[in-house]
Amino acid sequence: MEGKRVLVAGGGTGIGRGIGLEFAREGAAVVFHYAHSSTGASSAVEQACPQRYSRERYCSGAVEVENYYKALPDFDPQAEDRNIPAGFVGQPRDIARVAVFLASEDAPYIVGQTLIVE
């Protein structure tokens, strides 16, 4: 897996974390995504690459996904729009583009950063 780049959604806990760590053990560069808390993802990154300095993370604002409606029954995308600098609730593809960029050859000099995606 050396030279491969992997994005793991839900990589801070459970199965996602296990998958990401296994890819890292096999030599892949792994981007761990998290939805609500950076603690699990940060811990996974530390475990996956303790000797490396390339520890990118990205933090997303409100993204319209099914789990928002489950976790927050009163979630209203239109009301949330005014609280987001971009002026609208994101879609999964908006976050995916950032993850793909970080995992691409176009971002080799972006290391040790947390990108706020809103």
N, C-alpha and C positions, 0 to 999 in steps of 0.2 A: 504493500500500500504506500510505500515511500513515494513522495511526489504527488499524491492524490490529496484533494481537499474535500472535506465532508461537512455538511451542515446538519446539525441534529436539533430538530424542534423538540421542545420539552426536555432539553438536555440536562437540566438541573437536578432532575429526580428520576427515580424508577427505571423503567426500561430504556428511555431515551438516554439517561446518564450512562447506563451500562453499555449501550451501543456505542456511544461516543468514546468512552474510555477504551473499549476494545479496538476501535479504529485507531485511536492514538497509540495503543500498544503495538499495533501493526505498522506504525510509521506514518499514518496519514495526519495532515494538518486538520484539526477539527474546530469548527465554530459551534459553540453551544448557545442555543437560544433559550430564553426563559420568558415567561409571561408576567409574573407578579413580583417575584423576589430574586434578586441577583445572588443571594447567598449560596444556593445550591449550584448555580452555574459557575460562580467564581471558585467554589470548592472543586468542582469537576475540572476546571481549567488548571488549577494548581496541581491536581493529581495527574492530569494528562500530560502536562509539560512543565515539570518542576525546574528544569534547567534552561528552558527557553524564555526569551523575552517577548515573543510574539503572543500576546494575550489580549486579543481584541474582543470587545463585547459591544453589543448594541442594545439599547433600551428603547422600547417603543411606547408611544402614548396609546390612546384608545384605538383599538383595531376591531372592526366589526366582525366578530367570529361568534359561533354558536355558544361557546363557553361564557362569553360576557353575559349573554341573556340568562344562562343558568346560574352563574355566580351572583349576578346583579339583576334581579328581576325588574328593577325600575330603570334599567339602562335605556337611555333615549339618545340615539346618535345625533339628532338635531340639537338637543339641549347641550350635548357634549361639545359640539362644533365650536362654540364660543370660548371654550377653555383650552383649545389647542392652537398653538402658533400658526399652523398651516391653515386653520379655519375649517377643517373638515375631519371627520373620523376616518382613519386609514382603513385600507383593505389589506388582506393578507399579502397580496402581490407587492404592495408598497414596502413592506418589511422584507419580503423575499429578495427584492432587488438589492437592498443594502447587504443582506447576507451573501448573495452571489458576488457582489462587488468585493467584499472583504475576503472571500475565498478565491478570488481570481488573481491572475498574474498582473492585473492593473493596480493592485494594492500592496506591493511587496514592502513599501516603506511605511505603511501604517501599522505600527506595532504598539502594544501596551496601551491602547486607547479604549475608552467607552464612548460610543457614538450615541447621541440622543436623537432618535428618529421620531419627529413629531411634525 
